[in-house]
Amino acid sequence: MGRHRKQTLAENVAFESIYAKSRTSRIPQEIQDELLDAYTKFCDRNDTEDILIKYIPNLFKTELNVPDKLLTFINVQDFGMDRLETSSSDVSQIVDFEKYLYEGALLLRLNAQIDIIDYYWYMTLATVNGKSVLSSAEKKTAYKQRIYLNDLKMLCQKLKQDVPTNVMLDMITVINDGERAWMNYMDFALVLGRTGILGEW
């Protein structure tokens, strides 16, 4: 069977608004303005009208202060123009502004809730590793860690929750389109978004 198309960040969430799968969800005007302003400034500073997708991480880091712990997980190809729109293969390396808005809006949303994401991530990692809290050094690299199915089983046992294995596996795989049986920091953040913990706009 063919490999499923990898979902983009914005397609990995379930709620209406920014967590919707479709690109018809409403992005608040102030967020659109912030993204447009960052895009324009980046173009002006680099004397260009178009931005190549390889510069997307730099744009979000320098203009929008999105941290590496989120940028590590983005796929710049998710920001590129579709090749079907033109016969030129080079266009796929140019940022599609609509995709930039939706992917960027989600990144800004997650960044705004980064303290909440970190709190639950640290707590989960500490619990599955038999600790009460993570050390300062462990917190610095915590975003690089992964949660596996056995970790979830252990977590449920400690919380005295009787959750079937297939349900736990679904919880992990549904967020990454069934590509892997483990969850990273970004997956975890999107799960928090799905469950409403990160709220709406």
KANORWO-V887872 format. One record per residue. N is the residue number from 1. RES is the residue in one letter. NEAR is the number of other C-alpha atoms within 10 Angstrom. Layout:
n=N res=RES near=NEAR
n=N res=RES near=NEAR
This chain:
n=1 res=M near=3
n=2 res=G near=4
n=3 res=R near=7
n=4 res=H near=9
n=5 res=R near=8
n=6 res=K near=14
n=7 res=Q near=15
n=8 res=T near=19
n=9 res=L near=23
n=10 res=A near=22
n=11 res=E near=18
n=12 res=N near=21
n=13 res=V near=25
n=14 res=A near=19
n=15 res=F near=16
n=16 res=E near=14
n=17 res=S near=18
n=18 res=I near=26
n=19 res=Y near=26
n=20 res=A near=17
n=21 res=K near=18
n=22 res=S near=14
n=23 res=R near=17
n=24 res=T near=11
n=25 res=S near=14
n=26 res=R near=13
n=27 res=I near=16
n=28 res=P near=12
n=29 res=Q near=9
n=30 res=E near=9
n=31 res=I near=17
n=32 res=Q near=16
n=33 res=D near=12
n=34 res=E near=17
n=35 res=L near=22
n=36 res=L near=15
n=37 res=D near=14
n=38 res=A near=17
n=39 res=Y near=22
n=40 res=T near=16
n=41 res=K near=14
n=42 res=F near=22
n=43 res=C near=15
n=44 res=D near=11
n=45 res=R near=8
n=46 res=N near=11
n=47 res=D near=9
n=48 res=T near=11
n=49 res=E near=10
n=50 res=D near=16
n=51 res=I near=20
n=52 res=L near=17
n=53 res=I near=22
n=54 res=K near=16
n=55 res=Y near=13
n=56 res=I near=21
n=57 res=P near=18
n=58 res=N near=15
n=59 res=L near=19
n=60 res=F near=21
n=61 res=K near=14
n=62 res=T near=12
n=63 res=E near=15
n=64 res=L near=18
n=65 res=N near=12
n=66 res=V near=21
n=67 res=P near=15
n=68 res=D near=13
n=69 res=K near=17
n=70 res=L near=19
n=71 res=L near=17
n=72 res=T near=13
n=73 res=F near=15
n=74 res=I near=18
n=75 res=N near=17
n=76 res=V near=18
n=77 res=Q near=16
n=78 res=D near=20
n=79 res=F near=26
n=80 res=G near=22
n=81 res=M near=21
n=82 res=D near=16
n=83 res=R near=13
n=84 res=L near=10
n=85 res=E near=10
n=86 res=T near=11
n=87 res=S near=8
n=88 res=S near=9
n=89 res=S near=12
n=90 res=D near=11
n=91 res=V near=17
n=92 res=S near=20
n=93 res=Q near=19
n=94 res=I near=18
n=95 res=V near=23
n=96 res=D near=19
n=97 res=F near=18
n=98 res=E near=13
n=99 res=K near=17
n=100 res=Y near=20
n=101 res=L near=21
n=102 res=Y near=26
n=103 res=E near=21
n=104 res=G near=24
n=105 res=A near=21
n=106 res=L near=22
n=107 res=L near=22
n=108 res=L near=20
n=109 res=R near=19
n=110 res=L near=21
n=111 res=N near=18
n=112 res=A near=13
n=113 res=Q near=16
n=114 res=I near=17
n=115 res=D near=11
n=116 res=I near=15
n=117 res=I near=23
n=118 res=D near=17
n=119 res=Y near=10
n=120 res=Y near=14
n=121 res=W near=22
n=122 res=Y near=18
n=123 res=M near=16
n=124 res=T near=20
n=125 res=L near=22
n=126 res=A near=17
n=127 res=T near=18
n=128 res=V near=19
n=129 res=N near=14
n=130 res=G near=12
n=131 res=K near=12
n=132 res=S near=13
n=133 res=V near=15
n=134 res=L near=17
n=135 res=S near=11
n=136 res=S near=9
n=137 res=A near=8
n=138 res=E near=14
n=139 res=K near=16
n=140 res=K near=11
n=141 res=T near=10
n=142 res=A near=18
n=143 res=Y near=19
n=144 res=K near=13
n=145 res=Q near=13
n=146 res=R near=15
n=147 res=I near=19
n=148 res=Y near=17
n=149 res=L near=18
n=150 res=N near=14
n=151 res=D near=17
n=152 res=L near=20
n=153 res=K near=19
n=154 res=M near=16
n=155 res=L near=18
n=156 res=C near=16
n=157 res=Q near=12
n=158 res=K near=12
n=159 res=L near=10
n=160 res=K near=9
n=161 res=Q near=11
n=162 res=D near=9
n=163 res=V near=12
n=164 res=P near=10
n=165 res=T near=13
n=166 res=N near=10
n=167 res=V near=10
n=168 res=M near=17
n=169 res=L near=19
n=170 res=D near=14
n=171 res=M near=18
n=172 res=I near=25
n=173 res=T near=17
n=174 res=V near=15
n=175 res=I near=24
n=176 res=N near=21
n=177 res=D near=14
n=178 res=G near=15
n=179 res=E near=14
n=180 res=R near=13
n=181 res=A near=16
n=182 res=W near=20
n=183 res=M near=20
n=184 res=N near=18
n=185 res=Y near=21
n=186 res=M near=23
n=187 res=D near=22
n=188 res=F near=20
n=189 res=A near=23
n=190 res=L near=24
n=191 res=V near=22
n=192 res=L near=19
n=193 res=G near=23
n=194 res=R near=19
n=195 res=T near=12
n=196 res=G near=13
n=197 res=I near=14
n=198 res=L near=19
n=199 res=G near=13
n=200 res=E near=12
n=201 res=W near=11
